[in-house]
Amino acid sequence: KEGLGTALVDAVVRDIPAVATDAGGTRDIFPINKKLVSPDDVPEFCRQVEEVVTNYQSAKNISRSFGEFARSRFSIKTMVDGTIAVYQDIIGDTTRSKGPAI
């Protein structure tokens, strides 16, 4: 019951086709047009895995758009900026210090 599976993020940012269930933070990884499988629908999960294996090149092409989205959303810079923003919000600091680039 992982909130946001990092293995899935790792695959998606590398444009590796993935079949995923609609659970936890999976929707944060994919744009709205990705068909996610209900966690209880084992036959559909298997069907989607078979589809990826059977039509790998097509799945690879489709996964590139998800990879672009994930790379922009889960880059180190984006994650660091988000974390800094949370801390600044907590302490009430509206100015942003210019720290070293990562």
C-alpha positions in Angstrom: 0.0 0.0 0.0 2.7 2.4 -1.1 1.4 6.0 -1.4 3.5 6.8 -4.5 5.6 4.0 -5.9 9.0 5.3 -6.7 9.7 2.2 -8.9 6.8 3.4 -11.1 8.2 7.0 -11.2 11.7 5.6 -12.1 10.2 3.6 -15.0 8.1 6.4 -16.3 10.8 9.1 -16.3 12.9 6.6 -18.4 10.0 6.2 -21.0 9.6 2.6 -20.0 6.0 1.4 -20.6 4.2 0.7 -17.4 0.9 -0.8 -16.4 -0.4 0.7 -13.2 -3.3 0.5 -10.8 -5.5 3.4 -9.7 -4.2 3.4 -6.1 -2.2 5.6 -3.9 -0.4 8.4 -5.7 -0.4 6.8 -9.1 -2.6 9.6 -10.6 0.1 12.1 -9.7 2.4 10.4 -12.2 0.2 10.2 -15.2 -1.8 12.8 -17.1 -5.5 12.2 -17.2 -5.4 10.2 -20.4 -3.6 7.2 -18.9 -5.9 4.2 -18.3 -5.2 3.0 -14.8 -6.5 -0.4 -13.7 -8.7 -0.9 -10.7 -6.6 -2.6 -8.0 -9.2 -5.4 -7.9 -9.3 -6.1 -11.7 -6.6 -8.7 -12.1 -7.9 -9.8 -15.6 -7.7 -6.2 -16.9 -4.2 -5.8 -15.4 -3.1 -9.0 -17.2 -4.7 -7.8 -20.4 -2.8 -4.5 -20.3 0.5 -6.3 -19.6 -0.1 -8.5 -22.6 -0.9 -5.4 -24.7 2.4 -3.8 -23.7 4.4 -7.0 -24.4 2.6 -7.7 -27.7 2.8 -4.1 -29.0 6.0 -2.9 -27.2 7.1 -0.3 -29.7 3.6 1.4 -29.7 3.6 1.3 -25.9 7.1 2.8 -25.9 6.0 5.6 -28.1 3.0 6.4 -25.9 5.1 6.2 -22.8 7.3 9.1 -24.0 4.6 11.6 -23.4 4.1 10.3 -19.9 7.9 10.4 -19.4 8.1 14.1 -20.4 5.3 14.9 -17.9 6.9 12.9 -15.1 10.4 14.4 -15.7 9.0 17.9 -15.4 6.9 17.0 -12.3 9.5 14.9 -10.5 12.8 16.5 -11.4 15.2 17.2 -8.5 14.8 20.9 -9.0 11.0 20.7 -8.9 11.1 18.5 -5.8 13.6 20.8 -4.0 11.7 23.9 -5.0 8.5 22.4 -3.7 10.1 21.4 -0.4 11.6 24.9 0.1 8.2 26.4 -0.6 6.6 24.2 2.1 9.1 25.3 4.6 8.8 29.0 3.7 5.0 28.7 4.0 5.4 27.2 7.4 7.7 29.9 8.7 5.7 32.6 6.9 8.7 33.7 4.7 7.4 35.1 1.4 10.9 35.9 0.1 12.9 33.3 -1.6 16.6 33.0 -1.0 18.8 32.2 -3.9 20.6 29.1 -2.9 23.0 27.0 -4.9 21.5 25.5 -8.1 21.0 21.7 -8.0 
